[in-house]
Amino acid sequence: MRVKRTNAKGQAVVEYIIIIVIVAIAALVILGAFSDRLRAMIAGVTTSLGGTEQTVAEGSSLQKLKDLKEAGTDTSTP
C-alpha cells in the first residue's frame, strides 16, 4: 500500500501568508491610532532640519481625510 504524503510545503506557505496578513492589519491599526502623534513628530523633525512652520500639519488626520474626500484633492498649503 502507498501512504499519501501531505502537502506540507503548501501548508507552510498558507501559514506564512496568514502571519503576514495579521502583522499588516496590526500595523495599520497601530499607525491609525498614533497617526496624529507621528505626524506631529515628523513635522517637528522637519522644522528642526530647516523646514518652515507652514509645513507643520495642523488638525487631525480624520479631518484631513474628510476634507480630501469632499474636495477630491489635497487642499492644504505646502
PDB file with SEQRES, HELIX, SHEET and CRYST1 records, atoms N, CA, C and O in Angstrom:
SEQRES   1 A   78  MET ARG VAL LYS ARG THR ASN ALA LYS GLY GLN ALA VAL          
SEQRES   2 A   78  VAL GLU TYR ILE ILE ILE ILE VAL ILE VAL ALA ILE ALA          
SEQRES   3 A   78  ALA LEU VAL ILE LEU GLY ALA PHE SER ASP ARG LEU ARG          
SEQRES   4 A   78  ALA MET ILE ALA GLY VAL THR THR SER LEU GLY GLY THR          
SEQRES   5 A   78  GLU GLN THR VAL ALA GLU GLY SER SER LEU GLN LYS LEU          
SEQRES   6 A   78  LYS ASP LEU LYS GLU ALA GLY THR ASP THR SER THR PRO          
HELIX    1 AA1 ALA A    8  ALA A   33  1                                  26    
HELIX    2 AA2 SER A   35  SER A   48  1                                  14    
HELIX    3 AA3 GLU A   53  THR A   55  5                                   3    
HELIX    4 AA4 SER A   61  ALA A   71  1                                  11    
CRYST1    1.000    1.000    1.000  90.00  90.00  90.00 P 1           1          
ATOM      1  N   MET A   1       0.821  -1.196   0.000  1.00  0.00           N  
ATOM      2  CA  MET A   1       0.000   0.000   0.000  1.00  0.00           C  
ATOM      3  C   MET A   1       0.862   1.255   0.000  1.00  0.00           C  
ATOM      4  O   MET A   1       1.958   1.290   0.560  1.00  0.00           O  
ATOM      5  N   ARG A   2       0.345   2.244  -0.625  1.00  0.00           N  
ATOM      6  CA  ARG A   2       1.057   3.519  -0.647  1.00  0.00           C  
ATOM      7  C   ARG A   2       0.468   4.452   0.400  1.00  0.00           C  
ATOM      8  O   ARG A   2      -0.745   4.502   0.605  1.00  0.00           O  
ATOM      9  N   VAL A   3       1.341   5.176   1.045  1.00  0.00           N  
ATOM     10  CA  VAL A   3       0.916   6.152   2.039  1.00  0.00           C  
ATOM     11  C   VAL A   3       0.894   7.525   1.365  1.00  0.00           C  
ATOM     12  O   VAL A   3       1.868   7.940   0.736  1.00  0.00           O  
ATOM     13  N   LYS A   4      -0.217   8.208   1.507  1.00  0.00           N  
ATOM     14  CA  LYS A   4      -0.322   9.541   0.913  1.00  0.00           C  
ATOM     15  C   LYS A   4       0.506  10.532   1.716  1.00  0.00           C  
ATOM     16  O   LYS A   4       0.477  10.543   2.947  1.00  0.00           O  
ATOM     17  N   ARG A   5       1.232  11.350   1.001  1.00  0.00           N  
ATOM     18  CA  ARG A   5       2.020  12.388   1.667  1.00  0.00           C  
ATOM     19  C   ARG A   5       1.212  13.679   1.650  1.00  0.00           C  
ATOM     20  O   ARG A   5       0.610  14.037   0.638  1.00  0.00           O  
ATOM     21  N   THR A   6       1.207  14.335   2.730  1.00  0.00           N  
ATOM     22  CA  THR A   6       0.500  15.615   2.786  1.00  0.00           C  
ATOM     23  C   THR A   6       1.368  16.703   2.179  1.00  0.00           C  
ATOM     24  O   THR A   6       2.591  16.577   2.117  1.00  0.00           O  
ATOM     25  N   ASN A   7       0.747  17.731   1.749  1.00  0.00           N  
ATOM     26  CA  ASN A   7       1.450  18.829   1.106  1.00  0.00           C  
ATOM     27  C   ASN A   7       1.886  19.828   2.178  1.00  0.00           C  
ATOM     28  O   ASN A   7       1.244  20.861   2.369  1.00  0.00           O  
ATOM     29  N   ALA A   8       2.964  19.518   2.866  1.00  0.00           N  
ATOM     30  CA  ALA A   8       3.442  20.357   3.967  1.00  0.00           C  
ATOM     31  C   ALA A   8       3.963  21.703   3.462  1.00  0.00           C  
ATOM     32  O   ALA A   8       3.840  22.714   4.154  1.00  0.00           O  
ATOM     33  N   LYS A   9       4.540  21.720   2.267  1.00  0.00           N  
ATOM     34  CA  LYS A   9       5.063  22.976   1.719  1.00  0.00           C  
ATOM     35  C   LYS A   9       3.922  23.967   1.481  1.00  0.00           C  
ATOM     36  O   LYS A   9       4.046  25.148   1.805  1.00  0.00           O  
ATOM     37  N   GLY A  10       2.837  23.498   0.930  1.00  0.00           N  
ATOM     38  CA  GLY A  10       1.677  24.359   0.701  1.00  0.00           C  
ATOM     39  C   GLY A  10       1.087  24.860   2.003  1.00  0.00           C  
ATOM     40  O   GLY A  10       0.642  26.004   2.094  1.00  0.00           O  
ATOM     41  N   GLN A  11       1.085  24.013   2.994  1.00  0.00           N  
ATOM     42  CA  GLN A  11       0.565  24.400   4.302  1.00  0.00           C  
ATOM     43  C   GLN A  11       1.440  25.479   4.917  1.00  0.00           C  
ATOM     44  O   GLN A  11       0.916  26.417   5.519  1.00  0.00           O  
ATOM     45  N   ALA A  12       2.735  25.376   4.787  1.00  0.00           N  
ATOM     46  CA  ALA A  12       3.652  26.360   5.343  1.00  0.00           C  
ATOM     47  C   ALA A  12       3.464  27.721   4.668  1.00  0.00           C  
ATOM     48  O   ALA A  12       3.511  28.761   5.326  1.00  0.00           O  
ATOM     49  N   VAL A  13       3.254  27.703   3.357  1.00  0.00           N  
ATOM     50  CA  VAL A  13       3.043  28.957   2.627  1.00  0.00           C  
ATOM     51  C   VAL A  13       1.776  29.643   3.121  1.00  0.00           C  
ATOM     52  O   VAL A  13       1.769  30.856   3.330  1.00  0.00           O  
ATOM     53  N   VAL A  14       0.722  28.890   3.307  1.00  0.00           N  
ATOM     54  CA  VAL A  14      -0.536  29.454   3.807  1.00  0.00           C  
ATOM     55  C   VAL A  14      -0.343  30.026   5.207  1.00  0.00           C  
ATOM     56  O   VAL A  14      -0.865  31.098   5.516  1.00  0.00           O  
ATOM     57  N   GLU A  15       0.393  29.328   6.044  1.00  0.00           N  
ATOM     58  CA  GLU A  15       0.636  29.822   7.396  1.00  0.00           C  
ATOM     59  C   GLU A  15       1.422  31.130   7.371  1.00  0.00           C  
ATOM     60  O   GLU A  15       1.122  32.044   8.139  1.00  0.00           O  
ATOM     61  N   TYR A  16       2.425  31.229   6.498  1.00  0.00           N  
ATOM     62  CA  TYR A  16       3.190  32.468   6.374  1.00  0.00           C  
ATOM     63  C   TYR A  16       2.310  33.609   5.880  1.00  0.00           C  
ATOM     64  O   TYR A  16       2.432  34.738   6.355  1.00  0.00           O  
ATOM     65  N   ILE A  17       1.434  33.324   4.941  1.00  0.00           N  
ATOM     66  CA  ILE A  17       0.534  34.366   4.440  1.00  0.00           C  
ATOM     67  C   ILE A  17      -0.393  34.854   5.541  1.00  0.00           C  
ATOM     68  O   ILE A  17      -0.637  36.055   5.657  1.00  0.00           O  
ATOM     69  N   ILE A  18      -0.906  33.949   6.344  1.00  0.00           N  
ATOM     70  CA  ILE A  18      -1.778  34.336   7.459  1.00  0.00           C  
ATOM     71  C   ILE A  18      -1.020  35.211   8.450  1.00  0.00           C  
ATOM     72  O   ILE A  18      -1.559  36.209   8.928  1.00  0.00           O  
ATOM     73  N   ILE A  19       0.205  34.857   8.760  1.00  0.00           N  
ATOM     74  CA  ILE A  19       1.015  35.652   9.687  1.00  0.00           C  
ATOM     75  C   ILE A  19       1.273  37.039   9.111  1.00  0.00           C  
ATOM     76  O   ILE A  19       1.187  38.030   9.837  1.00  0.00           O  
ATOM     77  N   ILE A  20       1.586  37.127   7.828  1.00  0.00           N  
ATOM     78  CA  ILE A  20       1.845  38.421   7.192  1.00  0.00           C  
ATOM     79  C   ILE A  20       0.594  39.293   7.220  1.00  0.00           C  
ATOM     80  O   ILE A  20       0.685  40.494   7.473  1.00  0.00           O  
ATOM     81  N   VAL A  21      -0.563  38.707   6.966  1.00  0.00           N  
ATOM     82  CA  VAL A  21      -1.813  39.461   6.993  1.00  0.00           C  
ATOM     83  C   VAL A  21      -2.098  39.979   8.400  1.00  0.00           C  
ATOM     84  O   VAL A  21      -2.516  41.126   8.561  1.00  0.00           O  
ATOM     85  N   ILE A  22      -1.881  39.160   9.404  1.00  0.00           N  
ATOM     86  CA  ILE A  22      -2.118  39.586  10.789  1.00  0.00           C  
ATOM     87  C   ILE A  22      -1.175  40.725  11.163  1.00  0.00           C  
ATOM     88  O   ILE A  22      -1.603  41.693  11.793  1.00  0.00           O  
ATOM     89  N   VAL A  23       0.087  40.629  10.792  1.00  0.00           N  
ATOM     90  CA  VAL A  23       1.052  41.693  11.092  1.00  0.00           C  
ATOM     91  C   VAL A  23       0.681  42.978  10.347  1.00  0.00           C  
ATOM     92  O   VAL A  23       0.790  44.067  10.911  1.00  0.00           O  
ATOM     93  N   ALA A  24       0.250  42.869   9.105  1.00  0.00           N  
ATOM     94  CA  ALA A  24      -0.134  44.052   8.335  1.00  0.00           C  
ATOM     95  C   ALA A  24      -1.344  44.740   8.950  1.00  0.00           C  
ATOM     96  O   ALA A  24      -1.372  45.967   9.045  1.00  0.00           O  
ATOM     97  N   ILE A  25      -2.334  43.977   9.366  1.00  0.00           N  
ATOM     98  CA  ILE A  25      -3.518  44.564   9.996  1.00  0.00           C  
ATOM     99  C   ILE A  25      -3.142  45.225  11.312  1.00  0.00           C  
ATOM    100  O   ILE A  25      -3.623  46.317  11.615  1.00  0.00           O  
ATOM    101  N   ALA A  26      -2.297  44.584  12.091  1.00  0.00           N  
ATOM    102  CA  ALA A  26      -1.859  45.176  13.358  1.00  0.00           C  
ATOM    103  C   ALA A  26      -1.100  46.478  13.116  1.00  0.00           C  
ATOM    104  O   ALA A  26      -1.280  47.446  13.855  1.00  0.00           O  
ATOM    105  N   ALA A  27      -0.256  46.510  12.092  1.00  0.00           N  
ATOM    106  CA  ALA A  27       0.490  47.723  11.773  1.00  0.00           C  
ATOM    107  C   ALA A  27      -0.454  48.847  11.363  1.00  0.00           C  
ATOM    108  O   ALA A  27      -0.255  49.993  11.765  1.00  0.00           O  
ATOM    109  N   LEU A  28      -1.467  48.541  10.579  1.00  0.00           N  
ATOM    110  CA  LEU A  28      -2.434  49.561  10.173  1.00  0.00           C  
ATOM    111  C   LEU A  28      -3.205  50.107  11.366  1.00  0.00           C  
ATOM    112  O   LEU A  28      -3.448  51.311  11.451  1.00  0.00           O  
ATOM    113  N   VAL A  29      -3.586  49.237  12.278  1.00  0.00           N  
ATOM    114  CA  VAL A  29      -4.314  49.677  13.470  1.00  0.00           C  
ATOM    115  C   VAL A  29      -3.429  50.571  14.328  1.00  0.00           C  
ATOM    116  O   VAL A  29      -3.881  51.607  14.814  1.00  0.00           O  
ATOM    117  N   ILE A  30      -2.185  50.184  14.514  1.00  0.00           N  
ATOM    118  CA  ILE A  30      -1.269  50.981  15.336  1.00  0.00           C  
ATOM    119  C   ILE A  30      -0.990  52.317  14.675  1.00  0.00           C  
ATOM    120  O   ILE A  30      -1.009  53.347  15.349  1.00  0.00           O  
ATOM    121  N   LEU A  31      -0.733  52.331  13.376  1.00  0.00           N  
ATOM    122  CA  LEU A  31      -0.485  53.592  12.684  1.00  0.00           C  
ATOM    123  C   LEU A  31      -1.719  54.483  12.703  1.00  0.00           C  
ATOM    124  O   LEU A  31      -1.603  55.703  12.819  1.00  0.00           O  
ATOM    125  N   GLY A  32      -2.891  53.884  12.590  1.00  0.00           N  
ATOM    126  CA  GLY A  32      -4.122  54.669  12.668  1.00  0.00           C  
ATOM    127  C   GLY A  32      -4.326  55.284  14.042  1.00  0.00           C  
ATOM    128  O   GLY A  32      -4.791  56.418  14.157  1.00  0.00           O  
ATOM    129  N   ALA A  33      -3.983  54.546  15.071  1.00  0.00           N  
ATOM    130  CA  ALA A  33      -4.169  55.049  16.433  1.00  0.00           C  
ATOM    131  C   ALA A  33      -3.188  56.171  16.777  1.00  0.00           C  
ATOM    132  O   ALA A  33      -3.529  57.090  17.521  1.00  0.00           O  
ATOM    133  N   PHE A  34      -1.977  56.094  16.237  1.00  0.00           N  
ATOM    134  CA  PHE A  34      -0.954  57.076  16.580  1.00  0.00           C  
ATOM    135  C   PHE A  34      -0.627  58.029  15.438  1.00  0.00           C  
ATOM    136  O   PHE A  34       0.417  58.681  15.468  1.00  0.00           O  
ATOM    137  N   SER A  35      -1.495  58.125  14.430  1.00  0.00           N  
ATOM    138  CA  SER A  35      -1.160  58.912  13.243  1.00  0.00           C  
ATOM    139  C   SER A  35      -0.946  60.388  13.551  1.00  0.00           C  
ATOM    140  O   SER A  35      -0.027  61.004  13.011  1.00  0.00           O  
ATOM    141  N   ASP A  36      -1.782  60.964  14.413  1.00  0.00           N  
ATOM    142  CA  ASP A  36      -1.620  62.386  14.729  1.00  0.00           C  
ATOM    143  C   ASP A  36      -0.311  62.634  15.461  1.00  0.00           C  
ATOM    144  O   ASP A  36       0.383  63.611  15.181  1.00  0.00           O  
ATOM    145  N   ARG A  37       0.026  61.767  16.384  1.00  0.00           N  
ATOM    146  CA  ARG A  37       1.277  61.915  17.134  1.00  0.00           C  
ATOM    147  C   ARG A  37       2.484  61.741  16.216  1.00  0.00           C  
ATOM    148  O   ARG A  37       3.448  62.500  16.309  1.00  0.00           O  
ATOM    149  N   LEU A  38       2.435  60.746  15.332  1.00  0.00           N  
ATOM    150  CA  LEU A  38       3.541  60.528  14.396  1.00  0.00           C  
ATOM    151  C   LEU A  38       3.707  61.715  13.454  1.00  0.00           C  
ATOM    152  O   LEU A  38       4.827  62.127  13.154  1.00  0.00           O  
ATOM    153  N   ARG A  39       2.584  62.262  12.989  1.00  0.00           N  
ATOM    154  CA  ARG A  39       2.648  63.408  12.087  1.00  0.00           C  
ATOM    155  C   ARG A  39       3.262  64.608  12.802  1.00  0.00           C  
ATOM    156  O   ARG A  39       4.051  65.343  12.209  1.00  0.00           O  
ATOM    157  N   ALA A  40       2.907  64.811  14.067  1.00  0.00           N  
ATOM    158  CA  ALA A  40       3.480  65.912  14.835  1.00  0.00           C  
ATOM    159  C   ALA A  40       4.979  65.716  15.045  1.00  0.00           C  
ATOM    160  O   ALA A  40       5.746  66.676  14.982  1.00  0.00           O  
ATOM    161  N   MET A  41       5.395  64.481  15.292  1.00  0.00           N  
ATOM    162  CA  MET A  41       6.817  64.214  15.480  1.00  0.00           C  
ATOM    163  C   MET A  41       7.593  64.459  14.181  1.00  0.00           C  
ATOM    164  O   MET A  41       8.669  65.058  14.203  1.00  0.00           O  
ATOM    165  N   ILE A  42       7.054  64.001  13.065  1.00  0.00           N  
ATOM    166  CA  ILE A  42       7.721  64.204  11.774  1.00  0.00           C  
ATOM    167  C   ILE A  42       7.762  65.687  11.428  1.00  0.00           C  
ATOM    168  O   ILE A  42       8.758  66.166  10.885  1.00  0.00           O  
ATOM    169  N   ALA A  43       6.702  66.412  11.732  1.00  0.00           N  
ATOM    170  CA  ALA A  43       6.681  67.848  11.476  1.00  0.00           C  
ATOM    171  C   ALA A  43       7.723  68.567  12.333  1.00  0.00           C  
ATOM    172  O   ALA A  43       8.351  69.523  11.879  1.00  0.00           O  
ATOM    173  N   GLY A  44       7.903  68.110  13.563  1.00  0.00           N  
ATOM    174  CA  GLY A  44       8.926  68.702  14.426  1.00  0.00           C  
ATOM    175  C   GLY A  44      10.321  68.467  13.883  1.00  0.00           C  
ATOM    176  O   GLY A  44      11.164  69.363  13.919  1.00  0.00           O  
ATOM    177  N   VAL A  45      10.566  67.282  13.385  1.00  0.00           N  
ATOM    178  CA  VAL A  45      11.870  66.982  12.791  1.00  0.00           C  
ATOM    179  C   VAL A  45      12.078  67.828  11.539  1.00  0.00           C  
ATOM    180  O   VAL A  45      13.173  68.343  11.311  1.00  0.00           O  
ATOM    181  N   THR A  46      11.037  67.972  10.733  1.00  0.00           N  
ATOM    182  CA  THR A  46      11.130  68.784   9.517  1.00  0.00           C  
ATOM    183  C   THR A  46      11.458  70.230   9.856  1.00  0.00           C  
ATOM    184  O   THR A  46      12.281  70.856   9.187  1.00  0.00           O  
ATOM    185  N   THR A  47      10.822  70.759  10.884  1.00  0.00           N  
ATOM    186  CA  THR A  47      11.074  72.131  11.299  1.00  0.00           C  
ATOM    187  C   THR A  47      12.498  72.289  11.818  1.00  0.00           C  
ATOM    188  O   THR A  47      13.167  73.278  11.521  1.00  0.00           O  
ATOM    189  N   SER A  48      12.957  71.311  12.592  1.00  0.00           N  
ATOM    190  CA  SER A  48      14.307  71.418  13.143  1.00  0.00           C  
ATOM    191  C   SER A  48      15.384  71.254  12.072  1.00  0.00           C  
ATOM    192  O   SER A  48      16.510  71.716  12.254  1.00  0.00           O  
ATOM    193  N   LEU A  49      15.047  70.600  10.955  1.00  0.00           N  
ATOM    194  CA  LEU A  49      16.005  70.429   9.870  1.00  0.00           C  
ATOM    195  C   LEU A  49      15.957  71.577   8.857  1.00  0.00           C  
ATOM    196  O   LEU A  49      16.625  71.524   7.825  1.00  0.00           O  
ATOM    197  N   GLY A  50      15.182  72.592   9.146  1.00  0.00           N  
ATOM    198  CA  GLY A  50      15.174  73.755   8.273  1.00  0.00           C  
ATOM    199  C   GLY A  50      13.867  73.992   7.562  1.00  0.00           C  
ATOM    200  O   GLY A  50      13.792  74.885   6.718  1.00  0.00           O  
ATOM    201  N   GLY A  51      12.852  73.246   7.859  1.00  0.00           N  
ATOM    202  CA  GLY A  51      11.542  73.472   7.245  1.00  0.00           C  
ATOM    203  C   GLY A  51      10.874  74.687   7.862  1.00  0.00           C  
ATOM    204  O   GLY A  51      11.304  75.173   8.909  1.00  0.00           O  
ATOM    205  N   THR A  52       9.849  75.168   7.232  1.00  0.00           N  
ATOM    206  CA  THR A  52       9.121  76.322   7.757  1.00  0.00           C  
ATOM    207  C   THR A  52       7.950  75.854   8.599  1.00  0.00           C  
ATOM    208  O   THR A  52       7.568  74.684   8.558  1.00  0.00           O  
ATOM    209  N   GLU A  53       7.395  76.757   9.346  1.00  0.00           N  
ATOM    210  CA  GLU A  53       6.259  76.413  10.198  1.00  0.00           C  
ATOM    211  C   GLU A  53       5.040  76.052   9.357  1.00  0.00           C  
ATOM    212  O   GLU A  53       4.149  75.354   9.842  1.00  0.00           O  
ATOM    213  N   GLN A  54       4.981  76.508   8.121  1.00  0.00           N  
ATOM    214  CA  GLN A  54       3.838  76.200   7.268  1.00  0.00           C  
ATOM    215  C   GLN A  54       3.805  74.733   6.887  1.00  0.00           C  
ATOM    216  O   GLN A  54       2.744  74.204   6.556  1.00  0.00           O  
ATOM    217  N   THR A  55       4.954  74.065   6.927  1.00  0.00           N  
ATOM    218  CA  THR A  55       4.989  72.648   6.565  1.00  0.00           C  
ATOM    219  C   THR A  55       4.471  71.764   7.682  1.00  0.00           C  
ATOM    220  O   THR A  55       4.209  70.582   7.461  1.00  0.00           O  
ATOM    221  N   VAL A  56       4.318  72.314   8.881  1.00  0.00           N  
ATOM    222  CA  VAL A  56       3.796  71.544  10.006  1.00  0.00           C  
ATOM    223  C   VAL A  56       2.303  71.341   9.799  1.00  0.00           C  
ATOM    224  O   VAL A  56       1.547  72.303   9.664  1.00  0.00           O  
ATOM    225  N   ALA A  57       1.891  70.091   9.777  1.00  0.00           N  
ATOM    226  CA  ALA A  57       0.487  69.776   9.545  1.00  0.00           C  
ATOM    227  C   ALA A  57      -0.328  70.095  10.785  1.00  0.00           C  
ATOM    228  O   ALA A  57       0.050  69.753  11.905  1.00  0.00           O  
ATOM    229  N   GLU A  58      -1.442  70.751  10.564  1.00  0.00           N  
ATOM    230  CA  GLU A  58      -2.340  71.093  11.666  1.00  0.00           C  
ATOM    231  C   GLU A  58      -3.646  70.351  11.483  1.00  0.00           C  
ATOM    232  O   GLU A  58      -4.038  70.030  10.361  1.00  0.00           O  
ATOM    233  N   GLY A  59      -4.312  70.082  12.580  1.00  0.00           N  
ATOM    234  CA  GLY A  59      -5.580  69.377  12.524  1.00  0.00           C  
ATOM    235  C   GLY A  59      -5.385  67.880  12.632  1.00  0.00           C  
ATOM    236  O   GLY A  59      -4.267  67.368  12.568  1.00  0.00           O  
ATOM    237  N   SER A  60      -6.494  67.196  12.796  1.00  0.00           N  
ATOM    238  CA  SER A  60      -6.418  65.747  12.963  1.00  0.00           C  
ATOM    239  C   SER A  60      -6.397  65.043  11.618  1.00  0.00           C  
ATOM    240  O   SER A  60      -6.790  65.609  10.598  1.00  0.00           O  
ATOM    241  N   SER A  61      -5.948  63.837  11.629  1.00  0.00           N  
ATOM    242  CA  SER A  61      -5.907  63.040  10.410  1.00  0.00           C  
ATOM    243  C   SER A  61      -7.310  62.779   9.885  1.00  0.00           C  
ATOM    244  O   SER A  61      -7.540  62.774   8.675  1.00  0.00           O  
ATOM    245  N   LEU A  62      -8.240  62.565  10.799  1.00  0.00           N  
ATOM    246  CA  LEU A  62      -9.613  62.300  10.400  1.00  0.00           C  
ATOM    247  C   LEU A  62     -10.196  63.489   9.646  1.00  0.00           C  
ATOM    248  O   LEU A  62     -10.879  63.311   8.637  1.00  0.00           O  
ATOM    249  N   GLN A  63      -9.931  64.704  10.132  1.00  0.00           N  
ATOM    250  CA  GLN A  63     -10.431  65.897   9.454  1.00  0.00           C  
ATOM    251  C   GLN A  63      -9.785  66.048   8.081  1.00  0.00           C  
ATOM    252  O   GLN A  63     -10.456  66.430   7.122  1.00  0.00           O  
ATOM    253  N   LYS A  64      -8.499  65.755   7.978  1.00  0.00           N  
ATOM    254  CA  LYS A  64      -7.809  65.839   6.684  1.00  0.00           C  
ATOM    255  C   LYS A  64      -8.399  64.841   5.692  1.00  0.00           C  
ATOM    256  O   LYS A  64      -8.553  65.161   4.513  1.00  0.00           O  
ATOM    257  N   LEU A  65      -8.729  63.634   6.156  1.00  0.00           N  
ATOM    258  CA  LEU A  65      -9.345  62.650   5.273  1.00  0.00           C  
ATOM    259  C   LEU A  65     -10.731  63.102   4.815  1.00  0.00           C  
ATOM    260  O   LEU A  65     -11.098  62.896   3.658  1.00  0.00           O  
ATOM    261  N   LYS A  66     -11.503  63.717   5.714  1.00  0.00           N  
ATOM    262  CA  LYS A  66     -12.817  64.229   5.330  1.00  0.00           C  
ATOM    263  C   LYS A  66     -12.692  65.334   4.302  1.00  0.00           C  
ATOM    264  O   LYS A  66     -13.444  65.372   3.328  1.00  0.00           O  
ATOM    265  N   ASP A  67     -11.727  66.248   4.518  1.00  0.00           N  
ATOM    266  CA  ASP A  67     -11.506  67.331   3.565  1.00  0.00           C  
ATOM    267  C   ASP A  67     -11.070  66.788   2.211  1.00  0.00           C  
ATOM    268  O   ASP A  67     -11.508  67.280   1.171  1.00  0.00           O  
ATOM    269  N   LEU A  68     -10.210  65.774   2.222  1.00  0.00           N  
ATOM    270  CA  LEU A  68      -9.729  65.171   0.990  1.00  0.00           C  
ATOM    271  C   LEU A  68     -10.872  64.496   0.233  1.00  0.00           C  
ATOM    272  O   LEU A  68     -10.944  64.566  -0.994  1.00  0.00           O  
ATOM    273  N   LYS A  69     -11.758  63.844   0.975  1.00  0.00           N  
ATOM    274  CA  LYS A  69     -12.886  63.168   0.344  1.00  0.00           C  
ATOM    275  C   LYS A  69     -13.841  64.178  -0.283  1.00  0.00           C  
ATOM    276  O   LYS A  69     -14.351  63.951  -1.380  1.00  0.00           O  
ATOM    277  N   GLU A  70     -14.086  65.300   0.411  1.00  0.00           N  
ATOM    278  CA  GLU A  70     -15.010  66.312  -0.098  1.00  0.00           C  
ATOM    279  C   GLU A  70     -14.430  67.043  -1.307  1.00  0.00           C  
ATOM    280  O   GLU A  70     -15.133  67.248  -2.297  1.00  0.00           O  
ATOM    281  N   ALA A  71     -13.161  67.438  -1.241  1.00  0.00           N  
ATOM    282  CA  ALA A  71     -12.573  68.236  -2.305  1.00  0.00           C  
ATOM    283  C   ALA A  71     -12.060  67.363  -3.443  1.00  0.00           C  
ATOM    284  O   ALA A  71     -12.050  67.805  -4.592  1.00  0.00           O  
ATOM    285  N   GLY A  72     -11.639  66.156  -3.159  1.00  0.00           N  
ATOM    286  CA  GLY A  72     -11.099  65.296  -4.182  1.00  0.00           C  
ATOM    287  C   GLY A  72      -9.605  65.478  -4.379  1.00  0.00           C  
ATOM    288  O   GLY A  72      -8.968  64.658  -5.040  1.00  0.00           O  
ATOM    289  N   THR A  73      -9.040  66.525  -3.824  1.00  0.00           N  
ATOM    290  CA  THR A  73      -7.604  66.777  -3.892  1.00  0.00           C  
ATOM    291  C   THR A  73      -7.134  67.298  -2.549  1.00  0.00           C  
ATOM    292  O   THR A  73      -7.943  67.681  -1.704  1.00  0.00           O  
ATOM    293  N   ASP A  74      -5.839  67.311  -2.357  1.00  0.00           N  
ATOM    294  CA  ASP A  74      -5.274  67.837  -1.115  1.00  0.00           C  
ATOM    295  C   ASP A  74      -5.297  69.360  -1.185  1.00  0.00           C  
ATOM    296  O   ASP A  74      -4.656  69.960  -2.049  1.00  0.00           O  
ATOM    297  N   THR A  75      -6.041  69.981  -0.271  1.00  0.00           N  
ATOM    298  CA  THR A  75      -6.190  71.438  -0.294  1.00  0.00           C  
ATOM    299  C   THR A  75      -5.302  72.134   0.719  1.00  0.00           C  
ATOM    300  O   THR A  75      -5.373  73.355   0.861  1.00  0.00           O  
ATOM    301  N   SER A  76      -4.465  71.385   1.428  1.00  0.00           N  
ATOM    302  CA  SER A  76      -3.588  72.012   2.419  1.00  0.00           C  
ATOM    303  C   SER A  76      -2.495  72.789   1.727  1.00  0.00           C  
ATOM    304  O   SER A  76      -2.083  72.445   0.619  1.00  0.00           O  
ATOM    305  N   THR A  77      -2.024  73.837   2.377  1.00  0.00           N  
ATOM    306  CA  THR A  77      -0.974  74.659   1.787  1.00  0.00           C  
ATOM    307  C   THR A  77       0.382  74.089   2.136  1.00  0.00           C  
ATOM    308  O   THR A  77       0.609  73.708   3.285  1.00  0.00           O  
ATOM    309  N   PRO A  78       1.296  74.019   1.169  1.00  0.00           N  
ATOM    310  CA  PRO A  78       2.629  73.454   1.448  1.00  0.00           C  
ATOM    311  C   PRO A  78       3.497  74.390   2.264  1.00  0.00           C  
ATOM    312  O   PRO A  78       4.640  74.056   2.577  1.00  0.00           O  
TER     313      PRO A  78                                                      
END                                                                             
